[in-house]
Amino acid sequence: MAETIFRGLFDAETAHVISVKDFMICVVSSLVIGWMISMMYMYKNVYSKSFIVTIATIPAIVCVVIMMVNGNVGAGVAVAGAFSLVRFRSAPGTAKEIGVLFMAMGAGIITGMGYIAYAFLFVVILGLVDVFYARIDFGIRKRAMLERTLHITIPEDLDYVEVFDDLFARYTDKHCLVNVKTTNMGSLFKLTYQITFCEANAEKAFMDEIRCRNGNLEVALSYQESGVAEMM
């Protein structure tokens, strides 16, 4: 009776029907694998609740799709086209997010093909590697913490071309003026620099000396941000 209920309406008599037991084993295994991947991603990463829930459920979704395709080439092509449309309905993610999404989809594909032990092995190996890299801060540039974006407001009668050069030479390893714009009806200039400090504790003294030269107008420091088109 159960086999009749869960049989497809368009299945041929000779078609292979997935048993309810096998279906439940694969889906539950995929959910457990998704939970493992989401727990791994939460280690030393910034995340949202919706993203974590998505990661936890993707393996089960992909697993069911793969089981339903079940060797049908035409259905496989249609599913691939449907998945490709998802990119147009989602915001661009970081390289880390894209990587864990591919990991979840890969685990779902392996589970959907019936190789549950391989799926667990795949997730455990990649999860341990990812946690290890996170613990040793693999790939972090040592001087990234010294890189800042500097915003200086100066009066219109102050020549900004060389007025801060001696300060940059004393406190920074390198600097670059990346943007100049006028404000307050042209009575003020706003300058934006990308700088790299020589040492970590130089910010306060550097900003104090700039304030002495720009008439105590606004001075702001922030961490440098990568360009929008750059993959983080």
C-alpha positions in Angstrom: 0.0 0.0 0.0 2.8 2.4 1.0 4.6 1.7 -2.3 1.5 2.5 -4.3 0.9 5.8 -2.5 4.4 7.1 -3.0 4.7 5.9 -6.6 4.8 8.6 -9.2 1.7 9.0 -11.4 3.8 9.0 -14.5 6.2 6.1 -13.5 6.4 3.2 -15.8 6.0 -0.3 -14.4 9.7 -1.0 -14.7 10.7 2.3 -13.1 12.7 2.1 -9.9 10.7 3.5 -6.9 12.5 4.8 -3.9 11.1 3.2 -0.7 9.8 5.4 2.1 12.4 4.0 4.4 15.3 4.9 2.1 13.8 8.3 1.5 13.5 9.1 5.2 17.1 7.8 5.8 18.5 10.1 3.2 16.4 13.2 4.2 17.2 12.8 7.9 20.9 12.2 7.2 20.9 15.4 5.0 19.3 17.4 7.8 21.9 16.2 10.3 24.7 17.0 7.8 23.1 20.5 7.3 23.2 21.0 11.1 26.8 20.0 11.2 27.7 22.5 8.4 25.8 25.3 10.0 27.5 24.7 13.4 30.9 24.7 11.6 30.1 28.0 9.9 29.1 29.7 13.1 32.6 29.2 14.5 34.4 32.6 14.2 32.1 33.9 11.5 29.6 36.7 11.3 26.2 35.3 10.3 22.5 35.9 10.3 19.8 33.5 11.6 18.2 33.2 8.1 21.5 32.3 6.5 22.2 29.6 9.1 18.8 28.1 8.7 19.2 28.1 5.0 22.5 26.3 5.2 21.0 23.7 7.6 18.2 22.9 5.1 19.9 23.1 1.7 21.4 19.6 1.9 18.0 18.1 2.4 16.5 20.1 -0.4 19.2 19.1 -2.9 19.1 15.5 -1.7 15.4 15.3 -2.5 15.9 16.9 -5.9 18.6 14.4 -6.8 16.5 11.4 -5.6 13.6 12.6 -7.7 15.7 13.1 -10.8 16.9 9.5 -10.4 18.9 9.2 -13.6 16.4 11.2 -15.8 18.7 13.4 -17.9 15.9 15.7 -19.0 14.7 16.3 -15.5 18.3 16.9 -14.5 18.7 19.6 -17.1 15.5 21.3 -16.0 16.5 21.3 -12.4 19.9 22.8 -13.2 18.1 25.6 -15.1 15.8 26.2 -12.2 18.7 26.4 -9.7 20.6 28.8 -11.9 17.7 31.3 -11.6 18.3 31.6 -7.8 21.3 33.9 -8.4 19.0 36.6 -9.8 16.9 36.6 -6.6 19.7 36.9 -4.0 22.2 39.5 -2.9 25.9 38.9 -3.7 27.6 37.1 -0.9 31.2 36.8 0.3 33.5 34.1 -0.8 33.1 32.4 2.5 29.3 32.3 2.1 29.5 31.1 -1.5 31.9 28.3 -0.4 29.7 27.0 2.4 26.7 27.1 0.1 28.6 24.9 -2.4 29.6 22.6 0.5 26.0 22.2 1.5 24.8 21.5 -2.0 27.7 19.0 -2.6 26.7 17.2 0.6 23.1 17.1 -0.5 24.1 15.7 -3.9 26.2 12.9 -2.3 23.3 12.0 0.1 20.7 12.1 -2.7 22.8 9.6 -4.7 22.7 7.2 -1.6 26.3 7.6 -0.4 25.4 8.7 3.1 28.7 7.6 4.7 30.7 9.5 2.0 28.5 12.6 2.7 29.3 12.6 6.4 33.0 11.9 5.7 33.1 14.8 3.2 31.5 17.3 5.7 33.7 16.1 8.6 36.9 16.6 6.6 36.0 20.0 5.2 34.6 21.1 8.5 37.8 20.2 10.4 39.9 21.9 7.7 37.7 25.1 7.9 37.9 25.2 11.7 41.6 24.7 11.7 42.1 27.6 9.2 39.9 29.8 11.4 41.9 29.0 14.5 45.2 29.8 12.9 43.8 32.9 11.2 44.9 31.5 7.8 45.0 34.1 5.1 44.8 37.2 7.3 47.2 39.9 6.2 49.3 41.0 9.2 49.3 44.7 8.3 45.6 44.8 7.5 44.9 46.2 11.0 47.1 49.2 10.3 45.3 50.1 7.1 42.8 53.0 7.5 40.6 55.3 5.5 41.1 58.9 6.6 38.6 61.7 6.1 39.7 65.3 6.7 37.7 68.5 6.4 39.7 71.6 5.7 38.8 75.3 5.0 38.8 76.4 1.3 41.8 78.7 1.8 44.1 75.8 3.0 46.2 74.2 0.2 45.8 70.5 0.8 48.4 69.4 -1.7 51.4 69.4 0.7 50.0 70.6 4.0 49.9 67.1 5.6 52.9 65.5 3.8 55.3 65.8 6.8 52.7 64.1 9.1 52.1 61.3 6.6 55.9 60.8 6.4 56.2 60.6 10.2 53.2 58.4 11.0 52.4 56.3 7.9 54.2 53.9 5.6 52.1 54.9 2.6 49.3 57.2 1.8 47.1 58.0 -1.2 44.6 60.8 -1.8 41.6 59.1 -3.4 38.9 61.7 -3.3 38.4 65.4 -3.0 35.0 67.2 -2.8 33.6 70.5 -1.7 30.9 71.0 0.9 29.1 73.7 2.7 28.5 75.9 -0.4 32.2 75.4 -1.4 33.6 76.9 1.8 35.1 73.5 2.9 36.9 70.7 1.3 36.6 67.0 2.2 39.6 64.9 1.6 39.7 61.1 1.6 43.0 59.2 2.0 43.9 55.5 2.1 46.8 55.2 4.6 48.8 52.5 6.3 50.2 53.4 9.8 53.8 52.6 10.8 52.7 51.4 14.2 49.4 50.5 15.8 49.3 53.2 18.6 49.8 56.2 16.4 46.2 57.1 15.7 45.6 59.6 18.6 48.7 61.6 18.1 48.2 61.6 14.3 44.7 62.9 14.5 45.6 65.6 17.1 48.3 67.0 14.8 45.9 67.1 11.8 43.3 69.0 13.9 45.9 71.6 14.7 46.4 72.2 10.9 42.8 72.0 9.7 41.3 74.4 12.2 39.9 71.7 14.5 37.4 70.7 11.8 36.2 67.1 11.4 38.7 64.3 11.1 37.6 60.7 10.9 39.4 57.3 10.7 37.8 54.0 9.7 39.0 50.6 8.6 39.5 50.3 4.9 36.7 48.6 2.9 37.3 46.6 -0.2 35.6 47.7 -3.5 32.1 46.5 -4.2 33.2 44.3 -7.2 35.9 42.6 -5.1 35.2 39.1 -3.8 35.8 39.2 -0.1 
